[in-house]
């Protein structure tokens, strides 16, 4: 990301020694969110408008529909966030916005709104990496200790990230095909479950008394990468074979078999990375971090191994602007502001965003 100290803007960092209020905008996919966070950790407002009901009829997010919904709601959400936080625009220190990755049309809506607000108030602008936001959502509720390893699991991302120092990211493992969230949605569709599929499969898995046996994709012995397309194909094959025999499988048994396979690989590789890199903590981040089965298994295994585990509350797992403000505070303290010709980058790299 091409950053510079924004000399065209009169920076106003708590001139009287008071708190730093950052207003953040998040529109990377199908949630429109605006938050105001004090000093990078205290949430004063975090307004989120979800489009799930709109996209359910399509079985997934439709980019053009998502961007139009952002346009319809962004103005009143900014107003509501300011009202809830009881913060006046003149008290803000900076405006932050998700620069990427994400759907380009959705990113552009947030980018235009943030630029307009920052320009009108003569405030510095901070572009934020979406995954950095997910990781630093934990900063809003916990004390982070470096170095740590972050397990990022969401609809579009499955990564193991080594964070050696504040805001210094190195991806040590990532999915080679489907992200975890994508795999959940595809399996849910095969089971005729509503979108998004993750919560429904998680619920069925907990109701199951038995599980369909499914493979684990461990890849090379020393690899921290992931692969879930083969598992998805194995689920489809099991369903088709059972249907051909006239002995359909119980959906809850399929859900449990699928979720057990996913969780086994995620947990084992995450714990192995923590040990190999000498991390002080394991951080869970991303929308799939709300999965009850994953959280329970990580808690049990980390307790057994003596590894501190941090996971954000469910309200901060899915996309929200408070996490964007938390990550933006890292840049704010260093005076790393973005120029007003900053572009939305749907494929923005996490390592390139490091402070």
C-alpha positions as CSV (number, residue, x, y, z in Angstrom):
1,X,0.0,0.0,0.0
2,X,1.4,3.3,-1.0
3,X,1.1,5.5,2.1
4,X,2.4,8.9,3.1
5,X,2.0,11.4,5.8
6,X,-1.0,13.3,4.5
7,X,0.5,16.8,4.4
8,X,-2.7,18.2,2.7
9,X,-4.6,17.5,6.0
10,X,-4.2,19.3,9.3
11,X,-3.7,16.3,11.6
12,X,-5.5,16.7,14.9
13,X,-4.1,14.0,17.3
14,X,-5.7,14.8,20.7
15,X,-4.2,18.2,20.9
16,X,-5.3,18.6,24.5
17,X,-3.9,15.2,25.6
18,X,-7.5,13.8,25.4
19,X,-8.7,10.6,23.8
20,X,-8.3,9.7,20.1
21,X,-11.6,9.0,18.4
22,X,-11.4,7.2,15.1
23,X,-14.5,6.8,12.9
24,X,-14.2,3.6,10.8
25,X,-16.2,2.4,7.8
26,X,-16.4,-1.3,6.7
27,X,-18.2,-2.3,3.4
28,X,-16.0,-5.1,2.1
29,X,-18.8,-7.6,1.4
30,X,-22.4,-7.7,2.6
31,X,-22.3,-5.8,5.9
32,X,-22.5,-2.0,6.1
33,X,-20.8,-0.9,9.3
34,X,-19.6,2.3,10.9
35,X,-17.9,2.5,14.3
36,X,-16.3,5.0,16.6
37,X,-13.5,3.7,18.8
38,X,-11.6,5.5,21.4
39,X,-7.8,5.0,21.7
40,X,-7.9,1.9,19.6
41,X,-9.8,-0.3,22.1
42,X,-12.9,1.3,23.6
43,X,-16.0,0.8,21.4
44,X,-18.4,3.8,21.7
45,X,-20.5,2.7,18.7
46,X,-20.5,-0.2,16.3
47,X,-23.5,-0.1,14.0
48,X,-23.8,-3.0,11.6
49,X,-26.5,-3.5,8.9
50,X,-26.5,-7.0,7.5
51,X,-27.7,-8.0,4.0
52,X,-28.1,-11.7,4.8
53,X,-31.9,-11.7,4.2
54,X,-31.4,-9.9,0.8
55,X,-28.8,-12.5,-0.5
56,X,-30.5,-15.6,0.9
57,X,-32.8,-15.9,-2.1
58,X,-29.7,-16.1,-4.3
59,X,-27.9,-18.7,-2.2
60,X,-24.9,-16.3,-1.8
61,X,-23.7,-12.8,-2.1
62,X,-24.5,-11.0,-5.3
63,X,-21.8,-8.2,-5.7
64,X,-24.0,-5.7,-7.6
65,X,-26.8,-6.1,-5.1
66,X,-24.4,-5.7,-2.2
67,X,-22.9,-2.5,-3.4
68,X,-26.3,-0.9,-4.0
69,X,-27.4,-1.8,-0.5
70,X,-24.3,-0.1,0.8
71,X,-25.2,3.0,-1.1
72,X,-28.7,3.0,0.4
73,X,-27.6,2.7,4.0
74,X,-24.1,4.2,4.5
75,X,-25.3,7.8,5.2
76,X,-27.7,7.0,8.0
77,X,-25.4,4.5,9.5
78,X,-22.7,7.2,9.8
79,X,-25.2,9.5,11.5
80,X,-26.4,6.7,13.8
81,X,-22.8,5.9,14.9
82,X,-22.1,9.5,15.7
83,X,-25.3,9.7,17.7
84,X,-24.8,6.5,19.6
85,X,-21.2,7.4,20.5
86,X,-22.2,10.9,21.5
87,X,-19.2,12.2,19.6
88,X,-19.3,15.4,17.5
89,X,-17.6,15.3,14.1
90,X,-15.2,18.0,15.3
91,X,-13.9,15.7,18.0
92,X,-12.8,13.0,15.6
93,X,-9.0,12.5,15.0
94,X,-9.2,10.4,11.8
95,X,-11.4,8.5,9.4
96,X,-10.5,4.9,8.6
97,X,-11.9,2.6,5.9
98,X,-11.4,-0.9,4.6
99,X,-9.2,-0.7,1.5
100,X,-9.3,-4.4,0.7
101,X,-9.6,-7.2,0.2
102,X,-13.2,-7.6,-0.7
103,X,-15.8,-7.0,-3.5
104,X,-14.6,-4.0,-5.5
105,X,-18.0,-2.4,-5.8
106,X,-18.7,-2.7,-2.1
107,X,-15.2,-1.4,-1.2
108,X,-15.7,1.7,-3.4
109,X,-18.9,2.7,-1.6
110,X,-17.1,2.8,1.8
111,X,-14.1,4.4,0.2
112,X,-16.0,7.3,-1.3
113,X,-18.0,7.9,2.0
114,X,-14.8,7.9,4.1
115,X,-12.9,10.2,1.7
116,X,-15.8,12.6,1.6
117,X,-16.1,12.7,5.4
118,X,-12.3,13.0,6.0
119,X,-12.1,15.8,3.3
120,X,-15.0,17.8,4.7
121,X,-13.7,17.6,8.2
122,X,-10.0,18.1,7.2
123,X,-9.0,14.8,8.9
124,X,-6.4,12.2,8.0
125,X,-7.5,9.1,6.1
126,X,-6.4,5.6,7.0
127,X,-6.8,2.6,4.7
128,X,-7.1,-0.7,6.5
129,X,-6.6,-4.3,5.5
130,X,-9.7,-6.3,6.2
131,X,-7.9,-9.3,7.7
132,X,-5.8,-7.0,9.9
133,X,-9.1,-5.8,11.2
134,X,-10.3,-9.3,12.1
135,X,-7.0,-10.1,13.9
136,X,-7.0,-6.8,15.9
137,X,-10.7,-7.3,16.8
138,X,-9.1,-9.2,19.7
139,X,-7.4,-6.0,20.9
140,X,-10.9,-4.6,21.7
141,X,-11.4,-7.2,24.4
142,X,-8.0,-8.7,25.2
143,X,-4.3,-7.8,25.7
144,X,-2.2,-9.0,22.8
145,X,1.2,-10.4,23.6
146,X,3.8,-10.7,20.8
147,X,4.7,-12.8,19.0
148,X,1.5,-14.6,18.4
149,X,-0.1,-16.8,15.7
150,X,-3.5,-15.9,14.3
151,X,-5.8,-18.5,12.8
152,X,-8.0,-16.5,10.3
153,X,-11.1,-18.4,9.2
154,X,-13.9,-16.6,7.2
155,X,-16.0,-16.9,4.1
156,X,-13.1,-15.9,1.8
157,X,-10.0,-16.5,3.9
158,X,-8.3,-19.4,5.7
159,X,-4.8,-18.4,6.9
160,X,-2.3,-18.9,9.6
161,X,-0.5,-15.6,10.2
162,X,2.6,-15.1,12.3
163,X,2.6,-11.6,14.0
164,X,6.1,-11.1,15.3
165,X,5.4,-7.5,16.5
166,X,2.6,-5.0,16.5
167,X,1.2,-4.8,13.0
168,X,3.9,-7.0,11.4
169,X,2.3,-9.8,9.5
170,X,3.7,-12.9,7.8
171,X,1.4,-15.5,6.3
172,X,2.8,-19.0,7.0
173,X,-0.1,-21.0,5.7
174,X,-3.2,-20.5,3.6
175,X,-5.9,-22.3,1.7
176,X,-5.0,-23.6,-1.7
177,X,-8.6,-23.7,-2.9
178,X,-11.8,-23.1,-0.9
179,X,-11.8,-21.1,2.2
180,X,-13.5,-22.7,5.2
181,X,-16.6,-20.5,4.9
182,X,-16.9,-21.3,1.2
183,X,-16.7,-25.0,2.0
184,X,-19.4,-24.7,4.6
185,X,-21.7,-22.9,2.2
186,X,-21.2,-25.5,-0.6
187,X,-21.8,-28.4,1.8
188,X,-24.9,-26.7,3.2
189,X,-26.2,-26.2,-0.3
190,X,-25.8,-29.9,-0.9
191,X,-27.7,-30.6,2.3
192,X,-30.4,-28.1,1.2
193,X,-29.7,-25.8,4.1
194,X,-30.2,-22.0,3.9
195,X,-27.4,-19.5,3.3
196,X,-25.2,-18.8,5.0
197,X,-24.5,-22.4,5.7
198,X,-22.0,-22.3,8.6
199,X,-24.4,-21.7,11.5
200,X,-26.8,-24.4,10.2
201,X,-24.0,-27.1,9.8
202,X,-22.6,-26.2,13.2
203,X,-26.1,-26.7,14.8
204,X,-26.7,-30.0,13.1
205,X,-23.3,-31.2,14.0
206,X,-24.0,-30.7,17.7
207,X,-27.3,-32.6,17.3
208,X,-25.7,-35.6,15.7
209,X,-25.2,-38.9,17.5
210,X,-22.9,-40.3,14.8
211,X,-20.7,-38.9,12.0
212,X,-20.1,-39.9,8.4
213,X,-16.5,-40.8,8.1
214,X,-14.7,-38.3,5.8
215,X,-11.1,-37.6,4.9
216,X,-8.6,-35.1,6.3
217,X,-6.4,-33.1,4.0
218,X,-3.1,-32.8,5.8
219,X,-1.0,-32.1,2.6
220,X,2.8,-32.2,3.0
221,X,4.1,-33.2,6.5
222,X,5.7,-29.7,7.1
223,X,2.9,-27.6,5.4
224,X,0.7,-25.1,7.2
225,X,-1.5,-24.8,4.1
226,X,-5.1,-26.0,3.9
227,X,-7.3,-27.6,1.3
228,X,-11.0,-28.2,1.5
229,X,-12.2,-28.8,-2.0
230,X,-11.4,-32.5,-1.7
231,X,-13.5,-32.7,1.5
232,X,-16.3,-31.0,-0.2
233,X,-16.1,-33.5,-3.1
234,X,-16.1,-36.4,-0.6
235,X,-19.3,-35.1,1.0
236,X,-21.0,-34.9,-2.4
237,X,-19.8,-38.3,-3.3
238,X,-21.1,-39.8,-0.1
239,X,-24.5,-38.2,-0.6
240,X,-24.8,-39.3,-4.2
241,X,-23.7,-42.9,-3.4
242,X,-26.2,-43.1,-0.5
243,X,-29.0,-41.8,-2.7
244,X,-28.3,-44.3,-5.5
245,X,-28.6,-47.1,-2.9
246,X,-31.9,-45.7,-1.7
247,X,-30.3,-45.2,1.8
248,X,-30.0,-41.4,2.2
249,X,-27.7,-40.2,4.9
250,X,-28.9,-38.2,7.9
251,X,-28.0,-34.6,7.3
252,X,-26.8,-34.2,10.9
253,X,-24.4,-37.1,10.5
254,X,-23.0,-35.6,7.3
255,X,-22.7,-32.2,9.0
256,X,-20.8,-33.7,11.9
257,X,-18.5,-35.7,9.7
258,X,-17.7,-32.6,7.7
259,X,-17.2,-30.3,10.7
260,X,-15.1,-32.8,12.5
261,X,-12.8,-33.0,9.5
262,X,-12.4,-29.3,9.1
263,X,-11.8,-28.7,12.8
264,X,-9.3,-31.5,13.2
265,X,-7.1,-29.9,10.5
266,X,-7.5,-26.3,11.6
267,X,-6.7,-27.0,15.2
268,X,-3.8,-29.4,14.6
269,X,-2.0,-27.0,12.2
270,X,-2.6,-24.0,14.3
271,X,-1.2,-25.6,17.5
272,X,1.8,-26.9,15.5
273,X,2.5,-23.4,14.2
274,X,2.3,-21.9,17.7
275,X,4.9,-24.4,18.9
276,X,7.2,-24.0,15.9
277,X,7.2,-20.2,16.0
278,X,7.4,-19.8,19.7
279,X,4.2,-17.8,19.9
280,X,2.9,-16.6,23.2
281,X,-0.8,-16.7,22.1
282,X,-3.1,-18.3,19.6
283,X,-5.5,-15.7,18.2
284,X,-8.8,-16.8,16.5
285,X,-10.2,-14.4,14.0
286,X,-12.8,-14.1,11.2
287,X,-16.5,-14.9,10.7
288,X,-16.0,-18.7,11.2
289,X,-14.5,-17.9,14.6
290,X,-18.1,-17.9,15.7
291,X,-18.4,-21.6,15.1
292,X,-19.2,-23.3,18.4
293,X,-17.5,-26.6,17.5
294,X,-14.3,-24.9,16.5
295,X,-14.2,-22.7,19.6
296,X,-14.8,-25.6,21.9
297,X,-12.1,-27.8,20.4
298,X,-9.6,-25.0,20.3
299,X,-10.3,-24.2,23.9
300,X,-9.9,-27.8,25.0
301,X,-6.7,-28.5,23.0
302,X,-5.1,-25.2,24.0
303,X,-5.9,-25.8,27.6
304,X,-4.3,-29.2,27.4
305,X,-1.2,-27.8,25.7
306,X,-0.9,-24.8,27.9
307,X,-1.3,-22.4,25.1
308,X,-3.2,-19.1,25.8
309,X,-6.2,-18.8,23.3
310,X,-7.8,-15.5,22.5
311,X,-11.1,-15.3,20.6
312,X,-13.3,-12.3,20.1
313,X,-17.0,-12.3,21.3
314,X,-19.4,-13.4,18.6
315,X,-20.4,-9.8,17.9
316,X,-16.9,-9.0,16.7
317,X,-16.3,-12.2,14.7
318,X,-18.3,-11.2,11.7
319,X,-17.5,-8.1,9.6
320,X,-17.8,-4.9,11.6
321,X,-16.2,-1.4,11.6
322,X,-14.9,-1.5,15.2
323,X,-12.2,-4.0,14.2
324,X,-11.2,-1.7,11.3
325,X,-10.8,1.2,13.8
326,X,-8.7,-1.0,16.1
327,X,-6.3,-1.9,13.2
328,X,-6.3,1.8,12.0
329,X,-5.0,2.9,15.4
330,X,-1.7,1.1,14.7
331,X,-1.3,3.4,11.6
332,X,-2.6,6.5,13.4
333,X,0.0,6.3,16.1
334,X,2.8,6.2,13.5
335,X,1.3,9.0,11.4
336,X,0.9,6.5,8.4
337,X,-1.9,8.2,6.6
338,X,-3.2,7.5,3.1
339,X,-3.4,10.0,0.3
340,X,-6.9,11.0,-0.9
341,X,-6.3,9.2,-4.2
342,X,-6.1,5.9,-2.4
343,X,-7.8,3.1,-4.4
344,X,-9.9,0.2,-3.4
345,X,-7.8,-3.0,-3.7
346,X,-9.9,-6.2,-3.8
347,X,-6.7,-8.3,-3.7
348,X,-4.8,-6.3,-1.2
349,X,-2.0,-8.3,0.5
350,X,-1.8,-8.5,4.2
351,X,2.0,-8.5,4.4
352,X,2.1,-5.4,2.3
353,X,-0.1,-3.5,4.7
354,X,2.2,-4.2,7.7
355,X,3.1,-1.0,9.7
